[in-house]
């Protein structure tokens, strides 16, 4: 019978906060939650959501995850609370720590999240920042594990902007021994500090490859993955990025270069026929909607490891 192991770190504000063993444990728990072979009771526990950025999957998956665990959720919308009026984070974090049992925060700067974690006495979860999207990476690797069974030796090729999703894939890939290839236009490579830090996780330095050639990155890959080219807050760069990312769309031609049984992932929302074609989204290779569902299950597992 599987049991819940508490995470060593109180917070989950970065993929660096957990060990490879803890990632495997979260994925195993998530698998059991998904198959309904396991459940725990967090009745009386309260999750506070602070979302400075709009959200569909992250918000709903956290709310449903907490409900399935028997807990409740409070939506602390910055536009209808004192948070949006500029109350110091140190005050907000200390007050909410007396009301809630855990906070999930979706914001722009990683430093904002770190400030909450500094002052809160309850766990703080990164529900997305401009630097990382660690909960998404957990769902991604659960989806890959479901498809292929074994993660080690698999190749994940991410085609697109070296953004928060790419960053978390790199870290999680290093923890799990998965080769991660990032193909992006020059000047859009992932965060260099994060790359250096991730390279120290695993002795196998060949696990991470950065290239400006999407065809090269896709060759014999088990997974092709993309995200929107312009993230939230980059609307003013959209026109320029659309030009510079020409040739970086996942289409049937790029998919043909991957392994025969390759799957396609996208963290959504997608601009169909831009970073990925409609044909590929609807193809037999697509696991995009399984990937979206898995956000729910990994968040059940994560909340369990922080609260149970």
C-alpha positions in Angstrom: 0.0 0.0 0.0 1.5 3.3 -1.0 1.9 6.0 1.7 2.4 9.7 1.6 5.9 11.0 2.3 6.3 14.5 3.4 8.5 16.7 1.3 11.8 17.7 2.8 11.3 21.3 1.9 8.3 23.1 3.2 7.7 25.0 0.0 7.5 24.1 -3.7 8.5 27.3 -5.4 11.0 25.8 -7.8 11.6 22.4 -9.3 15.0 22.7 -7.5 13.1 22.3 -4.2 12.5 18.6 -4.6 14.8 15.6 -5.1 14.6 13.0 -7.8 13.2 10.5 -5.2 10.5 13.0 -4.3 9.6 13.6 -8.0 9.2 9.8 -8.5 7.1 9.7 -5.3 4.8 12.5 -6.5 4.3 10.8 -9.9 3.5 7.4 -8.2 1.0 9.1 -5.9 -0.6 10.9 -8.8 -0.9 7.6 -10.8 -2.7 6.1 -7.8 -5.0 9.1 -7.4 -5.8 9.0 -11.1 -6.7 5.3 -11.0 -8.7 5.9 -7.8 -6.7 3.2 -6.0 -5.8 5.7 -3.3 -7.2 8.6 -1.4 -6.6 10.7 1.7 -8.7 13.1 3.7 -7.6 16.7 4.1 -11.0 17.8 5.6 -10.6 21.1 7.3 -7.5 22.1 5.3 -7.7 25.3 3.2 -5.9 26.3 0.1 -5.5 30.0 -0.7 -5.1 30.9 -4.4 -3.4 34.2 -5.2 -3.4 34.6 -9.0 -2.0 37.8 -10.5 -2.2 36.1 -14.0 -5.2 34.7 -15.7 -5.6 31.0 -15.6 -7.9 28.1 -16.6 -6.1 24.8 -16.1 -4.0 25.8 -13.1 -6.9 27.4 -11.2 -9.4 24.7 -11.9 -7.0 21.8 -11.3 -6.0 23.2 -7.9 -9.6 23.8 -6.9 -10.7 20.3 -8.0 -7.6 18.7 -6.5 -8.3 20.2 -3.1 -12.0 19.3 -3.3 -11.2 15.7 -4.1 -8.9 15.6 -1.0 -11.7 16.9 1.2 -10.4 20.4 1.7 -11.6 23.8 0.5 -10.2 26.6 -1.6 -10.4 30.4 -1.2 -9.8 32.5 -4.3 -7.8 35.6 -3.1 -8.3 37.7 -6.2 -5.9 40.7 -6.1 -8.6 42.9 -7.7 -11.0 42.3 -4.8 -8.7 42.1 -1.9 -6.1 44.4 -0.2 -3.4 42.5 -2.1 -4.2 44.5 -5.2 -4.0 47.8 -3.3 -0.3 47.2 -2.4 -0.4 45.7 1.1 3.2 44.6 1.8 3.7 40.9 1.1 5.2 40.4 4.6 1.9 41.5 6.1 -0.3 39.5 3.7 1.8 36.3 4.1 1.7 36.4 7.9 -2.0 37.0 8.0 -2.9 34.3 5.5 -0.7 31.9 7.3 -3.2 32.1 10.2 -6.2 31.5 8.0 -5.0 29.0 5.3 -2.9 25.8 5.4 -1.2 26.3 2.0 -0.9 29.0 -0.7 -0.7 28.5 -4.5 0.6 31.7 -6.1 0.6 32.6 -9.8 2.5 35.8 -10.5 5.2 37.4 -12.7 8.4 37.7 -10.8 10.0 34.8 -9.0 11.1 37.2 -6.3 7.5 37.9 -5.3 7.0 34.2 -4.7 10.2 34.1 -2.7 9.0 37.0 -0.5 5.8 35.1 0.3 7.8 32.0 1.2 10.1 34.1 3.4 7.2 35.4 5.5 4.6 32.6 5.4 4.6 29.9 8.0 2.6 27.6 5.7 3.7 25.9 2.4 3.9 28.1 -0.7 3.4 26.6 -4.1 4.6 28.1 -7.4 1.5 28.0 -9.7 3.6 29.8 -12.4 6.1 32.6 -12.5 8.0 34.1 -15.4 10.9 31.9 -14.4 9.4 28.5 -13.7 6.2 26.4 -14.0 7.1 23.4 -11.8 3.6 22.0 -11.4 3.3 21.8 -15.2 6.6 19.9 -15.5 5.3 17.3 -13.0 2.2 16.7 -15.2 4.3 16.5 -18.3 6.5 13.8 -16.9 3.5 11.9 -15.5 2.1 11.9 -19.1 5.4 10.7 -20.5 5.7 8.0 -17.9 2.1 6.8 -18.6 3.0 6.5 -22.3 6.5 4.9 -22.1 6.7 3.4 -18.6 10.3 4.1 -18.1 11.5 7.7 -18.1 15.3 7.1 -18.2 16.7 7.1 -21.7 13.8 9.0 -23.2 14.3 12.2 -25.2 12.0 15.2 -24.8 12.4 17.9 -27.5 10.9 21.3 -26.6 10.5 23.5 -29.7 9.9 27.2 -29.0 10.6 30.0 -26.6 13.1 29.2 -23.7 10.5 30.3 -21.2 9.3 29.2 -17.8 7.9 25.9 -19.2 11.3 25.1 -20.8 13.1 26.0 -17.6 11.1 23.6 -15.5 11.4 20.8 -18.1 15.2 21.2 -18.0 15.3 21.0 -14.1 12.9 18.1 -13.9 14.6 16.3 -16.7 17.9 16.5 -14.9 16.3 15.1 -11.8 14.8 12.2 -13.7 17.7 11.4 -16.0 15.7 12.4 -19.1 17.4 14.0 -22.1 15.9 17.4 -22.8 16.6 19.2 -26.0 15.6 22.8 -26.4 15.3 24.3 -29.9 14.7 28.0 -30.0 15.8 31.0 -32.2 19.0 32.7 -31.2 18.5 35.1 -28.3 15.6 33.1 -26.9 17.6 30.4 -25.0 16.6 29.4 -21.5 17.9 31.3 -18.4 21.7 30.8 -18.3 21.9 30.8 -14.5 19.2 28.2 -14.3 21.0 26.1 -17.0 24.3 26.2 -14.9 22.4 25.2 -11.8 20.5 22.4 -13.5 23.8 21.0 -15.0 25.0 20.3 -11.5 22.1 18.0 -10.7 23.1 15.1 -12.9 26.6 13.7 -13.7 25.5 13.0 -17.3 26.2 16.3 -19.0 24.8 15.0 -22.3 21.3 15.1 -21.0 20.8 18.8 -21.9 21.1 20.1 -25.4 20.4 23.6 -26.6 20.1 24.2 -30.4 18.7 26.7 -32.9 17.7 23.9 -35.2 14.2 22.4 -34.6 14.8 19.5 -37.1 18.0 18.5 -35.3 16.3 18.6 -32.0 13.3 16.5 -33.2 15.4 13.7 -34.7 14.3 10.4 -33.1 12.8 12.2 -30.1 10.2 10.4 -28.0 8.3 13.6 -27.2 7.8 16.8 -29.1 6.6 19.7 -26.9 5.8 23.3 -27.5 4.2 26.3 -25.8 3.0 29.7 -27.0 5.7 31.9 -28.4 4.6 35.0 -26.4 3.8 34.4 -22.8 1.4 36.5 -20.6 3.0 40.0 -20.2 4.7 39.8 -23.6 1.8 41.0 -25.7 3.9 43.9 -27.0 6.5 41.5 -28.4 4.0 39.2 -30.2 4.5 40.6 -33.7 8.3 40.5 -33.5 8.4 37.0 -32.0 6.0 35.6 -34.6 8.5 36.6 -37.2 11.6 35.3 -35.4 9.9 32.0 -34.5 9.0 31.3 -38.1 10.0 27.7 -38.8 9.7 26.6 -35.1 6.1 25.3 -35.4 5.4 21.6 -34.6 3.9 20.3 -37.8 3.6 16.9 -39.6 7.0 17.4 -41.2 8.8 17.9 -37.8 6.8 15.1 -36.3 8.0 12.8 -39.1 11.6 13.3 -37.9 10.7 12.1 -34.3 10.5 8.4 -33.2 7.7 6.4 -34.8 5.8 6.2 -31.4 6.5 9.8 -30.5 3.9 11.8 -28.6 3.1 15.5 -28.8 2.6 17.8 -25.8 1.5 21.4 -25.4 0.7 23.0 -22.0 -2.1 25.0 -23.5 -3.7 27.4 -24.3 -2.5 26.8 -27.9 -2.6 29.1 -30.9 -3.5 26.5 -33.5 -1.6 26.7 -36.7 1.0 29.0 -35.1 3.4 27.2 -32.7 1.6 23.9 -33.5 -0.7 22.9 -36.3 -4.3 21.9 -35.9 -3.5 18.6 -37.6 -0.9 17.7 -35.0 -3.0 18.7 -32.1 -5.8 16.3 -33.3 -3.4 13.6 -34.4 -3.0 10.1 -32.9 0.3 11.3 -31.5 -1.3 14.0 -29.4 -1.4 13.5 -25.6 -2.2 17.2 -25.0 -5.5 16.6 -23.2 -4.2 13.7 -21.1 -1.4 16.1 -20.1 -4.0 18.7 -19.1 -5.9 16.2 -17.0 -2.7 15.2 -15.3 -2.4 18.7 -13.8 -5.2 17.6 -11.5 -3.6 14.4 -10.4 -0.1 15.7 -9.7 -1.6 18.6 -7.7 -3.5 16.2 -5.6 -0.2 14.3 -5.0 1.7 17.6 -4.3 -0.9 18.9 -1.9 -0.9 15.6 -0.1 2.9 15.6 0.3 2.8 19.2 1.8 -0.2 18.8 4.0 -0.9 15.2 5.1 
